[in-house]
Amino acid sequence: MDQATRRPRQGWAGLFNISFGFFGIQIGFALQNANMSRIFQSLGESLDNLAILWIAAPLTGLLVQPIIGHYSDRTWGRFGRRRPYFFAGAVLAAAALIGMPNAGGLLAAALLLWMLDASLNISMEPFRAFVGDMLDKDQHTAGYAIQTAFIGVGAVVGSVTPYVLDHLGVANVASGGGVPDTVRYSFYFGGAALFAAVLWTVLTTREYAPEEVAAFDGRDPAVHDAPPVPPASTGAGLAWIGAGLAIAAVVYVADVEKELYLLGGLVALYGVARIAAGVLYARGHTDTLLTNIVGDFAGMPAIMKKLALVQFFTWSALFIMWIYTTPVVAQYAFGSADPASAAYNAGGNWVGIMFATYNAVAAIAALFVLQPLARRIGKVRTHALCLGIGALGYCSFLVVRDPYALLVSEIAIGIAWASILAMPYAILASALPQAKLGIYMGLFNVFIVVPQLLVATVMGTIVRHFFPTEPVWTMAFAAGVMGLAAVAMLRVREE
C-alpha cells in the first residue's frame, strides 16, 4: 500500500474525539459492576444466588455484539457507519440507568439489567471497530490505549460517585431497606453523563465513506468476501448439538445447577445454526446474517483462536471479582455480612473506591506504561506480564484485611485491566480484514461472555457447597484462572 492510500494520521484531538464516548459508556458499566450485587441484596436476594442474577449481562452481550458488528460493517448513510449504533445504544442505556434504582422488585431489576447491558453493548461494540476504521495500523496501540484511558477515567467517576455522595450527606442507608439514595442519584448522574459523552463523539467525528475505506485497504469496494462457512457444516453442527445434549445430561445426572442447562442449550443452538447456515450457503444464500456470523466464527483467523483462550481465562477472573468483591470486602474488612447494616453499606462504598483505584491505575498505565513496554518487549509479552501481575493482586485478598491495604491489591489488578482493554484489540485490529472488523470484534466478545456464563452458573454452586460463609475463597479461583490466562498468552505470536 503506498503512502497516498494510508489513513490520515490522527493527532491528540482526533484520538480524543474518537474514543471520548467510551468515557460515558464506562461510567454506566462501573455503576453496574460496583452496585448491582448491592441492589439485588437490598431487594432481598441471598449471596449464593447473586451469580445467576448477573447472567443477563453476558448472555445479552453474546447475542447483541455479533449482530451489531455484522450490521455496522455494512451500514452507511447520512449519519455514518458506526455512529448510529453509538447514539441508539446511549439513549437506551441512559433510560435503563435512570430506571434501575427505581425497580420495584428482583424481576424488574433483572430485566433492567438486561436492557442496560444490551444497550451498552450496542454502543460499545462499534466503538471497538471504530478505532480500527479511523486509524492506520501504526496508531492502533495508541488508539486502544487512549480508549482504555477513557474507560479507566469513566470507571473511576462511576465507581466513586456513591462514596462522594455519602460524604456530601446523601443518605447511604434506605429506611426500611431498599436502594439507598447514594446509589439512586449515582445512576441518574450516570445516565446523563453517558448520553453526553457519546453525543460528543457522534458530533465531533467524521467517518470515512466505504469508498475511502476500500482505498485505504487496497480493495474493490463493490466486492464482499464470501463468508467462510465450512463445507462440512452438517457434520460439525451435529457434533455441537451432541455436545450440548451431553452437557444437559451431565447436569441432570450430577444434579448440579440447573442454570447449566442454558449453556448446553446455547451449545446445541450453535449446532443448529451451523446446519442452517450450511443449507443456506449451499442454496446460494451466502451473504445473510446467519451465514456471516456462523461462517466467520467457524473460520476465524488462527491468532484470534489463540487470543480466545486467553480471553476465556481472563474474563472468568474478572467476573468473579465483580460479583464477589462487595460481599468479600464487607465481611472481611468491615465486619458485616448483613446487607441491611451500616457496616455492609460502608463496605459497598469502599468497593467503589477500590474499583475506582484499579480503573485509575489502568488509565495511567494505558497512557504511560503500555505503549513504551510494548515497543520494548512486544504486545504479547506485555499482556502476559500484566496478567501475571493481576493474578498476584487477586491472591492478596486471601491475606489482606485492612481496607487501605486492599488498594495496593487494586493497583496490581489495574495494571492487568489496562492491558486487557488494549492489547488484545490492538493485536486483532492489525491482523483482521478491515471489511469484517465489526463482526470479528463482535464474535471476539463470545470469549468474554462464555466464561461469564460459566461463572454465573457454577460459582454459586461452589460457594454454597464448599464455603457458604467464606466468600473470600472466590478470589483464589480468580487468581488461578488469571494465571492460566498469562500462560496461555505466551502461545500467541504477533504478526
Secondary structure, 3 states (H helix, E strand, C coil): CCHHHCCCCCCHHHHHHHHHHHHHHHHHHHHHHHHHHHHHHHCCCCHHHHHHHCCHHHHHHHHHHHHHHHHHHHCCECCECCHHHHHHHHHHHHHHHHHHHHCCCHHHHHHHHHHHHHHHHHHHHHHHHHHHHHCCHHHHHHHHHHHHHHHHHHHHHHHHHHHHHHHCCCCCCCCCCCCCHHHHHHHHHHHHHHHHHHHHHHHHCCCCCHHHHHHHHCCCCCCCCCCCCCCCHHHHHHHHHHHHHHHHHHHHHHCCCCCHHHHHHHHHHHHHHHHHHHHHHHCCCCCCHHHHHHHHHHCCCHHHHHHHHHHHHHHHHHHHHHHHHHHHHHHHCCCCCCCCCHHHHHHHHHHHHHHHHHHHHHHHHHHHCHHHHHHHHCHHHHHHHHHHHHHHHHHHCCCCCCCCCHHHHHHHHHHHHHHHHHHHHHHHHHHCCHHHHHHHHHHHCHHHHHHHHHHHHHHHHHHHHHCCCCHHHHHHHHHHHHHHHHHHHCCCCCC
